[in-house]
């Protein structure tokens, strides 16, 4: 199952007209990377939950054929949380071991290795973890003897000087069908607060698998840009250009991501920025460290509380990444 029902409020305004899972990264929808990842390990039948802008995920994935999978879409009229999503799709999931992956990640973590840990320990659930040496803003996962003990707060770098790096959850987990015994029926619930603590209290084993490998999580505009540039850098490139873009030879554009239909006029300068669909950058304009969408896309709408603030510049809405 791919979890893709979230609003993506921190990624706004890139998620104004599509859900987070449907945003493009280097010409492919984010959720497409997840589908291909699962297909690579023989998971060829996948449930995808939908809530916010469901049509954007359907358009991005289609029937799944181009990613090597068969898809079953399950819509949530009201968002149900990470375990409520499983309850809503239990008729499609019951009876088999389930791999659940967050729809906002790109990874090459060895899923077979995690499955081996899961089977060897006979766990009801296995959470795939990574070290977080830079103490990025991901909840600390507390473990003991290879088992989940609980979830802490965000890590503070100073508290880990001279200690092992904190562990973080990758958004990849493996579940046995009996997990449904602990998931509330017909409503909102989260695995971390409503399911795992109750399962542990009943003596169930929730294993943690410490992985290695590439792992990108795209939940903010800054992370989206940095990860896009890192992936471009792996190919020796510095610019991602969508379809139908027109860039003047007299413009100066680098270290940036252009979605579809972008027009950049002469003598404009673009550095380390993301330009959304059909954005036009007028002659002489300078855009640096910013996300730009058409103002018509967001006009009259309030920015989500977790989103960065933006300003109107001509026909564009510009969000500085240096806030």
Secondary structure, 3 states (H helix, E strand, C coil): CEECCCCCHHHCCCCCCCCHHHCEECCEEHHHHHHHHHHCCCCCEEEEEECCCHHHHHHHHCCCHHHCCEEEEEECCCCCHHHHHHHHCHHHHCCCCEEEEECCEEECCCHHHHHHHHHHHCCCEEEEEEECCCCCCCEEEEEECCEEEEEEEECCHHHHCCCCCCEEEEEEEEECHHHHHHCCCCCCCCHHHHHHHHHHHCCCCEEEEECCCCEEECCCHHHHHHHHHHHHHHCCCCEEECCCCEECCCCEEECEEECCCCEECCCCEEEEEEECCCCEECCCCEEEEEEEEEHHHHCCCCCCCCCCCEEEECCEEEEECCC
